[in-house]
Amino acid sequence: MIQSMTGFGSFETIIPSLGKVSVELRSTNHKFLETVLHLPEGSLSLEDKIKKSIEAKIKRGRVTCGINISSRRAGDVFINKALLKKYVAKINAIKKEFKIEDGLNINTMIHLPGVLALEEERVSPENIWPKLKTALGAAVNNLAKTRVREGLALQGYLKKQADELKEGLLAIKSRLKIALKEKFKSFTSDEERSSFLKDTDTTEEVDRLGFHIRNFKNKLIKGGPIGKELDFIAQEMQREANTLAAKTFDVSVSAQVLKMKSLIEKIREQAQNIE
């Protein structure tokens, strides 16, 4: 089975007495596997566990994981009485010194910096991990499903391109036989023919290109994390096509090779999306 490196997966669950937990995963192309985490404050201890859960199913690509916890727990209100006493003492001293009659009111006091604060009830990351692990696993599965769907589409596209390459190569072989016969008619000696073939013989390039096309199609059928292999094979096809273009003496063959080179470029572009 072939997977694309691009995809999206998410999942939400409720943790009793805590609230809603949302997990979102997004993956894009990358040479290797890279995991980027955006976690709630205080969840750093779970980083390795989260990465291992993702890496168990995703082998290549840049995966961004965002986890959000919408807590239902009500925090407690904290009044810093010690600080408030200092404020009142300082303010009363100023009032006495400058003979100010205005009195302090509650609205003024609670808005003094640092007097009123909201204490959030913290939850141990280890306590929520079992539920979070389940949510993360579901999100990873959903991500993998989208990558598989994308991979199937890529597989069909690349197979079609490889079939076109094979047809193009067969056309080149057929045309080369005719072109050689026509060209040989203009030579008056075996020495001329031999010299011509030395510089223009493309048998090796055609055979190698045929081998790479077959190998490419076989890899597509085999499936798995083959993106790097497909890209390498496409590079080799590109190399042989370039040599073939440089050595050919026939205009029709040159035109066909140019089409094949365009197909190979498209193949390389799409192969780089495969895990």
C-alpha positions as CSV (number, residue, x, y, z in Angstrom):
1,M,0.0,0.0,0.0
2,I,1.3,3.4,-1.0
3,Q,0.8,6.5,1.3
4,S,1.1,10.1,0.4
5,M,3.0,12.4,2.8
6,T,0.2,14.9,2.8
7,G,-2.9,14.5,4.9
8,F,-5.0,15.6,7.8
9,G,-6.5,13.8,10.8
10,S,-8.3,14.9,13.9
11,F,-10.2,13.5,16.9
12,E,-12.1,14.9,19.9
13,T,-13.0,13.2,23.2
14,I,-14.2,14.1,26.7
15,I,-12.2,13.4,29.8
16,P,-14.5,13.3,32.8
17,S,-14.0,16.1,35.3
18,L,-11.5,17.8,32.9
19,G,-13.2,18.7,29.6
20,K,-12.8,18.4,25.9
21,V,-9.5,17.2,24.4
22,S,-8.9,18.0,20.7
23,V,-6.1,16.5,18.7
24,E,-5.2,17.7,15.1
25,L,-2.5,16.3,12.9
26,R,-1.3,17.7,9.6
27,S,1.5,16.2,7.4
28,T,3.4,17.6,4.5
29,N,6.4,16.5,2.4
30,H,9.8,16.0,4.0
31,K,12.9,14.0,3.3
32,F,12.7,12.3,6.6
33,L,10.2,12.0,9.5
34,E,9.9,15.1,11.5
35,T,7.4,15.6,14.3
36,V,6.5,19.1,15.5
37,L,4.3,19.4,18.7
38,H,2.1,22.2,20.0
39,L,1.1,21.0,23.5
40,P,-0.8,22.6,26.4
41,E,1.2,24.2,29.1
42,G,2.5,21.6,31.6
43,S,2.5,18.7,29.1
44,L,6.2,18.6,28.2
45,S,6.6,15.2,30.0
46,L,4.3,13.6,27.4
47,E,6.3,14.7,24.4
48,D,8.2,11.4,23.9
49,K,5.1,9.3,24.3
50,I,3.2,11.5,21.8
51,K,6.0,11.3,19.3
52,K,6.3,7.5,19.6
53,S,2.5,7.1,19.0
54,I,2.8,9.1,15.8
55,E,6.0,7.5,14.6
56,A,4.5,4.0,15.1
57,K,2.3,4.5,12.0
58,I,3.9,7.4,10.1
59,K,7.3,6.7,8.5
60,R,8.1,9.8,6.5
61,G,6.9,13.4,6.3
62,R,6.7,16.5,8.4
63,V,3.9,16.0,11.0
64,T,2.5,18.9,13.0
65,C,0.5,17.8,16.0
66,G,-1.7,20.2,18.0
67,I,-3.4,19.3,21.2
68,N,-5.9,21.5,23.0
69,I,-7.6,20.9,26.3
70,S,-10.8,22.9,27.0
71,S,-11.0,22.5,30.8
72,R,-14.4,22.4,32.5
73,R,-12.9,22.8,35.9
74,A,-13.6,26.1,37.7
75,G,-10.6,27.8,39.0
76,D,-10.3,29.4,42.4
77,V,-10.2,33.2,43.1
78,F,-7.1,34.3,45.0
79,I,-6.8,37.6,46.9
80,N,-3.3,38.6,47.9
81,K,-4.2,40.1,51.3
82,A,-0.6,40.7,52.3
83,L,-0.1,42.8,49.1
84,L,-3.4,44.6,49.6
85,K,-2.4,45.6,53.2
86,K,0.8,47.2,51.8
87,Y,-1.2,49.1,49.2
88,V,-3.6,50.4,51.8
89,A,-0.8,51.4,54.2
90,K,1.0,53.3,51.4
91,I,-2.2,55.0,50.1
92,N,-3.2,56.0,53.7
93,A,0.3,57.5,54.3
94,I,0.0,59.5,51.1
95,K,-3.5,60.7,52.0
96,K,-2.3,61.8,55.4
97,E,0.8,63.5,54.0
98,F,-1.1,65.5,51.4
99,K,-4.3,65.8,53.4
100,I,-6.5,63.9,50.8
101,E,-10.0,63.2,52.0
102,D,-11.1,60.7,49.3
103,G,-11.5,57.2,50.8
104,L,-10.6,53.8,49.3
105,N,-13.4,51.7,47.8
106,I,-13.6,48.0,47.0
107,N,-13.6,48.6,43.2
108,T,-10.3,50.5,43.5
109,M,-8.7,47.9,45.7
110,I,-9.5,44.8,43.5
111,H,-8.0,46.5,40.4
112,L,-4.7,47.2,42.1
113,P,-2.0,45.1,40.3
114,G,-1.5,41.7,41.7
115,V,-4.3,41.9,44.3
116,L,-6.9,39.7,42.5
117,A,-5.9,36.5,40.5
118,L,-7.5,33.4,39.1
119,E,-5.9,30.1,40.1
120,E,-6.3,27.4,37.6
121,E,-6.6,23.8,38.8
122,R,-3.7,21.9,37.2
123,V,-4.1,18.3,36.2
124,S,-1.2,15.8,36.1
125,P,-0.3,14.9,32.5
126,E,0.3,11.3,33.5
127,N,-3.3,11.1,34.8
128,I,-4.8,12.2,31.5
129,W,-2.3,10.2,29.2
130,P,-4.5,7.0,28.9
131,K,-7.4,9.1,27.5
132,L,-5.1,11.3,25.5
133,K,-3.4,8.3,24.0
134,T,-6.7,6.9,22.8
135,A,-7.6,10.3,21.2
136,L,-4.1,10.6,19.6
137,G,-4.3,7.1,18.2
138,A,-7.7,7.8,16.6
139,A,-6.3,11.1,15.1
140,V,-3.2,9.2,13.7
141,N,-5.5,6.6,12.2
142,N,-7.5,9.3,10.5
143,L,-4.4,10.9,9.2
144,A,-3.1,7.6,7.9
145,K,-6.5,7.1,6.1
146,T,-6.2,10.4,4.2
147,R,-2.6,9.6,3.3
148,V,-3.7,6.2,1.9
149,R,-6.4,7.8,-0.2
150,E,-3.9,10.3,-1.5
151,G,-1.4,7.5,-2.1
152,L,-3.9,5.5,-4.2
153,A,-4.5,8.5,-6.4
154,L,-0.8,9.0,-6.8
155,Q,-0.3,5.3,-7.6
156,G,-2.8,5.5,-10.4
157,Y,-1.3,8.7,-11.8
158,L,2.2,7.4,-11.7
159,K,1.2,4.0,-13.3
160,K,-0.4,5.9,-16.1
161,Q,2.7,8.0,-16.7
162,A,4.9,4.9,-16.6
163,D,2.7,3.3,-19.2
164,E,3.0,6.3,-21.4
165,L,6.8,6.1,-21.0
166,K,6.8,2.5,-22.1
167,E,4.7,3.3,-25.2
168,G,7.1,6.2,-26.0
169,L,10.1,3.9,-25.7
170,L,8.5,1.3,-28.0
171,A,7.8,4.0,-30.5
172,I,11.5,5.1,-30.3
173,K,12.7,1.5,-30.9
174,S,10.5,1.1,-33.9
175,R,11.5,4.5,-35.4
176,L,15.2,3.9,-34.8
177,K,15.2,0.7,-36.9
178,I,13.7,2.6,-39.8
179,A,15.9,5.6,-39.4
180,L,19.1,3.5,-39.3
181,K,18.1,1.7,-42.5
182,E,17.4,5.0,-44.2
183,K,20.7,6.5,-42.9
184,F,22.8,3.5,-44.0
185,K,21.7,4.0,-47.6
186,S,23.7,7.2,-47.7
187,F,26.9,5.4,-46.7
188,T,29.3,3.9,-49.3
189,S,31.4,1.7,-47.0
190,D,31.2,-0.4,-43.8
191,E,33.8,1.9,-42.3
192,E,31.4,4.9,-42.6
193,R,28.6,2.8,-41.0
194,S,30.8,1.7,-38.2
195,S,32.0,5.2,-37.5
196,F,28.4,6.5,-37.5
197,L,27.2,3.8,-35.1
198,K,30.0,4.5,-32.7
199,D,28.8,8.0,-32.0
200,T,25.0,7.4,-32.4
201,D,24.3,3.9,-31.1
202,T,21.6,4.3,-28.4
203,T,21.0,0.6,-27.7
204,E,22.4,0.7,-24.2
205,E,20.4,3.8,-23.3
206,V,17.2,2.4,-24.7
207,D,17.7,-0.9,-22.8
208,R,18.5,0.8,-19.5
209,L,15.5,3.1,-19.9
210,G,13.3,0.1,-20.4
211,F,14.7,-1.5,-17.3
212,H,14.1,1.6,-15.2
213,I,10.5,1.8,-16.4
214,R,9.8,-1.8,-15.5
215,N,11.5,-1.4,-12.2
216,F,9.4,1.7,-11.4
217,K,6.2,-0.1,-12.2
218,N,7.2,-3.1,-10.1
219,K,7.9,-0.8,-7.1
220,L,4.5,0.8,-7.5
221,I,2.8,-2.7,-7.4
222,K,4.9,-3.6,-4.3
223,G,3.9,-0.5,-2.4
224,G,5.1,0.5,1.1
225,P,7.4,3.5,1.9
226,I,9.0,3.6,-1.5
227,G,9.0,7.4,-2.2
228,K,12.8,7.7,-2.0
229,E,13.3,4.6,-4.3
230,L,10.8,6.0,-6.9
231,D,12.6,9.3,-6.9
232,F,15.9,7.7,-7.4
233,I,14.6,5.5,-10.3
234,A,13.1,8.6,-11.9
235,Q,16.5,10.3,-11.7
236,E,18.1,7.4,-13.5
237,M,15.4,7.5,-16.2
238,Q,16.1,11.2,-16.6
239,R,19.8,10.5,-17.0
240,E,19.2,7.9,-19.7
241,A,16.7,10.2,-21.5
242,N,19.2,13.0,-21.5
243,T,21.9,10.8,-23.0
244,L,19.5,9.4,-25.6
245,A,18.5,13.0,-26.6
246,A,22.2,13.9,-27.0
247,K,23.1,10.9,-29.2
248,T,20.0,10.5,-31.4
249,F,20.3,11.6,-35.0
250,D,16.6,11.4,-36.0
251,V,14.2,14.4,-35.6
252,S,11.2,12.1,-34.8
253,V,13.1,10.3,-32.1
254,S,14.3,13.6,-30.6
255,A,10.7,14.8,-30.4
256,Q,9.6,11.6,-28.7
257,V,12.5,11.8,-26.2
258,L,11.5,15.4,-25.4
259,K,8.0,14.1,-24.5
260,M,9.4,11.4,-22.4
261,K,11.6,13.9,-20.5
262,S,8.5,15.9,-19.7
263,L,6.7,12.8,-18.4
264,I,9.7,11.9,-16.3
265,E,9.8,15.4,-14.7
266,K,6.1,15.0,-13.8
267,I,6.8,11.6,-12.4
268,R,9.6,13.0,-10.2
269,E,7.4,15.8,-9.0
270,Q,4.7,13.4,-7.8
271,A,7.0,10.7,-6.5
272,Q,8.4,13.2,-4.1
273,N,4.9,13.2,-2.4
274,I,5.1,9.5,-1.6
275,E,6.1,8.3,1.8
